[in-house]
Amino acid sequence: MDHAMPRLKRAYGQLAGIMNMIESDRDCSDVLTQLAAVSKAIDRAAFSIISSGLEQCFINPESTEQDRARLEKLFHAFA
């Protein structure tokens, strides 16, 4: 999951910036643009984590159908 940390840290910083924008009464469209960027960063981090899980599932011959079903459920939560 370490590979997702840079994206999550960036999203964390962007979110703090958004909160400052709101407190400063910045234009709504600017705030929404930044919210979309944070949302995309979080989605990409989530898909990165899920893809690692899928990779491990295929590499690990002991993975079960239940493991695959769990990953599929997580994938659909973000799709």
Helices and strands as residue ranges (DSSP letters): G 2-4, H 5-23, H 28-59, H 65-78
